[in-house]
Amino acid sequence: MSTEPLLNQAAANLKERINDYEYKIDARQNPSDFSRKGKLGLPNLIMLSLNFRSRTTQIEVEDYYDISGIPENAVTTAGYMDARTKLKPEAFSMLLDDTVELAAAGHPSLQTYHGYRLYAVDGCILTLEDTIALRSEFGVSGGKNGVASGRLSTMVDVMNCGIIMDARFTKYSVGERESALRHHEKLAALGICDESILIYDRGYISEQLIRDLNSKQAHYIFRVPKGWNGAVDSLAVGTDTTTEITVNKRALTVRVVKFCLDSGEIETLLVAPTLPTDIFTFENLKYIYFLRWGIETNYRVLKSELLLEHFTGTTSLFIKQDVYATALLLNLTAFAKLESDKLIDERTSQKKTNIRSRRIRTCW
């Protein structure tokens, strides 16, 4: 395992990948696309598309000229947009997967909870340009007078700056549990199920998801809504027990933890019985579940700071590209924050050591 900072590894991988011929074959729409050396080229096209979209496309293109050294006016905005139509959405999801694999490898800078990785799963609605084509492809949210919308579901590392371990952008009609099952498959493909805990809000709990997690030997913490299971509802506040319940006429062995919040609301968690009780105590489970709110912060960053819904274009292709490109940007930002946090901690520690040393010398 390399101890090189994750950001450095990701940058090196990105540079190598976008200059690789096999990547070009997988990323382009047609065999003739990017077959000749154009003014912009595939590597520059990818990097320009990853540029932060806070202003008009024209200004972003011109700024990229200055940064990269491309001759001024070598590429027009229309030329850039045309080049984007030659890319598959996978051009960016493949790069996102590269960062996910780096995170899954267990870099020493990544935090765990007693050796377990904590991943929250949740979704959000993305508002699209309200065109007939997008309504037809993705669906409509908000009822009769709603707008074209899609669903984004992510699995996020809540202990490490919100690294996105999997992202699924689907039609509005696709249920959150269906996307959750795909996240489980991603976890299994990465080979880290047995060291992972998935944290779910109350809308996700189902016999299907629990059985799927059990089959993959992944651990879980579900928030349980009242009325989901009568046997769970009947347990008293303060309960922490492993018991067998029946859901859809099938038996499940689970751990149930029920407690009262400061607000007076009763909270119930369904916990994988495979998690050691000496580590995952009553109080620790409350703390871990609280960490789930980190995924809400991630969606705020994606929408408000990385401007995810400010799509480059109004077609399905541009929207899908932008979703995965923005998720990739968030992961690169998370890697940078992990490194900066480490440097701050080291400098703070050194400063405290220097202060203690001066005090000792003063005493003598």
C-alpha positions, 0 to 999 in steps of 0.5 A, spaced: 500 500 500 502 506 497 503 512 503 503 517 498 497 522 499 491 520 496 490 526 492 497 525 489 495 518 487 489 520 484 492 526 480 497 521 477 492 516 476 488 521 472 493 524 468 495 517 466 488 514 465 486 520 460 492 519 456 491 512 455 489 509 448 484 504 451 481 509 455 479 513 449 476 507 446 472 506 452 470 513 453 468 516 446 461 515 442 464 512 436 470 509 433 472 515 429 471 520 435 478 523 437 482 519 432 485 525 430 489 530 434 484 536 434 485 543 437 483 541 444 484 533 444 481 528 449 485 530 455 484 537 455 477 536 454 476 532 460 480 537 464 476 542 462 470 539 463 472 538 470 473 545 471 469 548 476 463 551 473 461 557 476 461 562 470 459 562 463 462 556 459 465 561 454 469 564 460 471 557 463 474 555 456 478 562 456 480 561 463 482 554 461 486 557 455 490 561 460 492 555 465 493 550 460 497 554 455 493 553 449 493 558 444 488 563 445 481 562 441 484 555 439 477 552 441 471 556 441 465 554 446 461 551 440 467 547 439 468 545 446 460 543 446 461 539 440 467 535 443 463 533 449 457 530 445 463 525 443 464 523 450 460 517 453 458 519 461 462 513 462 468 517 461 467 520 467 464 515 471 470 511 470 475 516 473 470 516 479 471 509 480 479 510 480 478 514 486 473 509 489 478 504 488 484 508 491 479 509 497 477 502 498 485 500 498 485 502 505 490 508 505 493 510 512 490 517 512 483 514 512 479 513 519 475 507 521 471 506 527 475 500 530 477 497 524 470 498 520 468 503 515 462 507 516 458 508 509 451 512 509 446 511 503 441 516 501 438 519 495 436 526 493 432 529 487 436 533 481 431 538 478 433 538 470 431 543 465 423 542 464 423 539 457 419 534 453 425 530 452 427 530 459 420 529 462 420 523 457 427 520 459 427 521 467 420 523 469 417 528 473 417 530 480 412 534 484 405 531 481 401 534 475 405 541 475 412 538 477 418 539 473 423 534 470 427 530 475 432 525 476 434 521 482 441 521 485 443 515 490 450 515 493 454 511 498 458 516 502 464 515 507 462 519 513 468 519 517 473 521 511 470 528 508 464 525 504 468 520 499 463 518 494 464 510 494 458 509 489 454 514 485 447 512 481 443 517 477 437 514 475 430 516 473 425 519 478 421 513 478 427 508 480 426 507 488 431 508 493 431 501 495 433 499 488 439 503 488 441 501 495 442 494 492 446 496 487 450 500 492 451 493 495 453 490 489 459 495 488 461 494 495 462 486 494 466 488 487 470 492 492 471 486 496 470 490 503 463 488 505 466 484 511 469 491 514 464 495 512 457 498 516 452 501 512 448 506 515 440 507 513 435 512 514 428 509 516 425 510 509 430 504 507 429 498 512 426 492 508 427 485 509 430 484 502 435 489 504 437 486 510 437 479 507 442 482 501 447 485 506 447 478 510 448 474 504 454 479 502 457 479 509 456 486 510 454 490 516 448 495 517 445 500 522 437 501 520 433 507 523 426 503 524 420 507 523 414 506 528 409 501 525 414 497 521 414 491 525 410 490 531 415 485 535 420 491 535 414 496 536 413 492 543 420 493 546 421 498 551 425 504 551 432 502 553 432 495 550 438 493 547 437 485 545 438 480 539 432 477 537 428 474 532 423 477 528 418 475 522 418 480 516 414 478 510 413 471 513 420 470 514 425 470 520 430 475 521 435 475 527 437 482 529 439 486 534 434 492 536 436 498 540 431 503 542 432 509 546 429 516 547 432 522 544 433 529 548 427 531 544 423 526 547 422 522 541 423 515 541 429 512 536 429 505 534 435 502 531 436 495 527 443 493 528 447 487 524 448 482 530 454 480 527 457 487 530 461 485 537 457 488 542 463 490 546 465 495 541 458 497 538 455 499 545 448 502 546 452 509 546 457 508 541 451 506 536 447 513 537 454 516 536 455 512 529 448 513 527 449 521 528 454 521 523 449 519 518 448 526 517 454 527 513 451 525 507 446 530 507 452 535 508 455 532 501 448 533 498 449 540 500 456 541 497 454 538 491 448 542 489 450 549 493 458 549 492 459 545 486 453 547 483 451 540 480 444 542 478 447 548 473 448 543 468 452 544 462 447 542 457 440 540 456 440 533 454 441 527 457 448 526 455 450 532 458 446 531 464 449 524 466 456 527 464 456 533 469 453 528 475 459 523 474 464 529 473 461 533 479 462 526 484 469 526 481 470 533 483 467 532 490 472 526 491 478 530 489 476 535 494 475 530 499 482 527 498 485 534 498 481 536 505 484 529 508 491 532 506 490 539 509 487 536 515 493 532 516 498 538 515 494 542 520 494 537 525 502 536 524 503 543 525 498 544 531 502 538 534 509 541 533 506 548 535 504 545 542 510 541 543 514 547 542 510 551 547 511 546 552 519 546 551 519 553 552 515 552 558 520 547 561 526 551 559 523 557 563 522 553 569 529 551 569 
